[in-house]
Structure formats: C-alpha cells, structure tokens
Amino acid sequence: MGQDQFTFSENAGNIIKEEAAKGLNPGVIVLIVVVGLVLLFLLGNYALYVYAQKTLPPKKKKPVSKKKMKRERLKQGVSAPGE
C-alpha cells in the first residue's frame, strides 16, 4: 500500500509540472474570455453609435414658449441694471 501512495504522489507531481509547462491556466483562459467579451461589447456599442450618428436625423429642439422668452428677457434686463 505504501508503494501505491508513493507512485500516486509522484504522478501527481508530474501532472502538475506538465500543466505548468503548457501555460494554459484555467484562470488565465477565463480572464482572456471575459476581457475579450467586454472589448467586443464596447466596440459594438461604438460601432452602433457611429452608425446612428451618420444615419439618424438630428434631434429637433422643442420650441420655446413665449412665456419663457419673456422671462428670459426680463432676467437679462435685471441681471445687467447698469446698461
């Protein structure tokens, strides 16, 4: 029984060394996939933004009511009493 345990631990050591030599750490793979997806998302958003800017007409501004225009004129008049 002692012999079996020794060979098992020896084999485990070899497997670990082989995995380290390959350099394909599961954590690194997950990190690369996540970063890749985030970059893809950001690039897709940018592409859609540029496409929308080119194709969609500019937004129309709401017309300013006469009441607001009057209020703005009064504010400008009050803010500069020296003139």
Secondary structure as the mmCIF struct_conf table of DSSP 4:
data_model
#
loop_
_struct_conf.conf_type_id
_struct_conf.id
_struct_conf.beg_label_comp_id
_struct_conf.beg_label_asym_id
_struct_conf.beg_label_seq_id
_struct_conf.end_label_comp_id
_struct_conf.end_label_asym_id
_struct_conf.end_label_seq_id
HELX_RH_AL_P HELX_RH_AL_P1 GLY A 2 LYS A 22
TURN_TY1_P TURN_TY1_P1 GLY A 23 GLY A 23
HELX_RH_AL_P HELX_RH_AL_P2 PRO A 26 THR A 55
BEND BEND1 LEU A 56 LEU A 56
HELX_LH_PP_P HELX_LH_PP_P1 PRO A 57 SER A 65
HELX_RH_AL_P HELX_RH_AL_P3 LYS A 66 SER A 79
TURN_TY1_P TURN_TY1_P2 PRO A 81 GLY A 82
#
